[in-house]
């Protein structure tokens, strides 16, 4: 079993930046990849950024060029650098860990973009 701890959310003004972090512990040997989803109020959970089988990262069109999963993190960690934040980025951000045949979700961290 894998436990996830997410951090880095908060309140930021439009145009600002935040860095989210997710650290996995426990049975981390089963981790294939780690990435991020988000869920805004009244909307379905959606992909933000997730590594693909080919080694690249798939980004939602709405965040391309603004958000990035930086390279070089340990296998049990994933970070999300969010720049030029917009009010529409307001959501609960969830860390997702992909294992062979199942996924683990974090508890979520709130990001509010507002002046």
C-alpha positions as semicolon CSV with decimal commas, in nm:
position;residue;x (nm);y (nm);z (nm)
1;X;0,000;0,000;0,000
2;X;0,116;0,354;-0,080
3;X;0,050;0,661;0,131
4;X;0,061;1,006;-0,025
5;X;0,127;1,343;0,131
6;X;0,052;1,649;-0,079
7;X;0,158;2,003;0,000
8;X;0,203;2,345;-0,152
9;X;-0,150;2,461;-0,216
10;X;-0,282;2,797;-0,105
11;X;-0,413;3,135;-0,209
12;X;-0,230;3,319;-0,483
13;X;-0,303;3,625;-0,694
14;X;-0,361;3,594;-1,069
15;X;-0,028;3,581;-1,247
16;X;0,146;3,428;-0,948
17;X;0,316;3,094;-0,901
18;X;0,286;2,792;-0,675
19;X;0,472;2,465;-0,643
20;X;0,285;2,153;-0,541
21;X;0,458;1,846;-0,402
22;X;0,350;1,488;-0,349
23;X;0,559;1,233;-0,163
24;X;0,477;0,864;-0,157
25;X;0,571;0,621;0,116
26;X;0,505;0,255;0,182
27;X;0,510;0,009;-0,110
28;X;0,672;0,252;-0,350
29;X;0,831;-0,031;-0,551
30;X;0,498;-0,067;-0,735
31;X;0,495;0,292;-0,861
32;X;0,498;0,326;-1,239
33;X;0,435;0,699;-1,262
34;X;0,306;0,995;-1,062
35;X;0,115;1,298;-1,183
36;X;-0,157;1,551;-1,113
37;X;-0,530;1,593;-1,164
38;X;-0,762;1,867;-1,044
39;X;-1,127;1,917;-0,968
40;X;-1,292;2,256;-0,972
41;X;-1,622;2,320;-0,790
42;X;-1,909;2,168;-0,983
43;X;-1,682;2,006;-1,240
44;X;-1,540;1,662;-1,301
45;X;-1,187;1,571;-1,208
46;X;-0,954;1,633;-1,499
47;X;-0,600;1,563;-1,603
48;X;-0,344;1,834;-1,535
49;X;-0,015;1,659;-1,604
50;X;0,076;1,291;-1,616
51;X;0,380;1,106;-1,745
52;X;0,312;0,876;-2,038
53;X;0,448;0,530;-2,114
54;X;0,686;0,686;-2,362
55;X;0,855;0,898;-2,098
56;X;0,705;1,232;-2,193
57;X;0,446;1,422;-1,991
58;X;0,090;1,480;-2,109
59;X;-0,039;1,823;-2,013
60;X;-0,392;1,956;-2,032
61;X;-0,422;2,212;-2,310
62;X;-0,530;2,472;-2,055
63;X;-0,200;2,449;-1,865
64;X;0,052;2,394;-2,145
65;X;0,332;2,646;-2,128
66;X;0,240;2,745;-1,772
67;X;0,263;2,427;-1,565
68;X;0,546;2,178;-1,561
69;X;0,645;1,862;-1,382
70;X;1,015;1,927;-1,324
71;X;1,255;1,646;-1,404
72;X;1,498;1,497;-1,160
73;X;1,266;1,416;-0,872
74;X;1,301;1,090;-0,685
75;X;1,080;0,804;-0,803
76;X;0,849;0,845;-0,502
77;X;0,800;1,218;-0,552
78;X;0,626;1,441;-0,802
79;X;0,612;1,817;-0,810
80;X;0,407;2,059;-1,013
81;X;0,536;2,405;-1,087
82;X;0,246;2,632;-1,171
83;X;0,318;2,971;-1,326
84;X;0,103;3,254;-1,458
85;X;-0,188;3,123;-1,259
86;X;-0,539;3,218;-1,360
87;X;-0,864;3,225;-1,162
88;X;-0,981;2,927;-1,367
89;X;-0,695;2,723;-1,221
90;X;-0,877;2,732;-0,888
91;X;-0,939;2,372;-0,787
92;X;-0,843;2,093;-0,555
93;X;-0,530;1,934;-0,697
94;X;-0,484;1,561;-0,653
95;X;-0,171;1,357;-0,682
96;X;-0,226;1,034;-0,874
97;X;0,005;0,736;-0,856
98;X;-0,018;0,475;-1,131
99;X;0,059;0,115;-1,036
100;X;0,026;-0,205;-1,243
101;X;-0,351;-0,245;-1,254
102;X;-0,457;0,022;-1,008
103;X;-0,416;0,386;-0,904
104;X;-0,370;0,561;-0,572
105;X;-0,502;0,912;-0,510
106;X;-0,389;1,173;-0,264
107;X;-0,622;1,363;-0,036
108;X;-0,596;1,678;-0,245
109;X;-0,455;2,024;-0,188
110;X;-0,658;2,338;-0,248
111;X;-0,536;2,604;-0,489
112;X;-0,725;2,934;-0,501
113;X;-0,632;3,197;-0,755
114;X;-0,795;3,524;-0,664
115;X;-0,717;3,890;-0,617
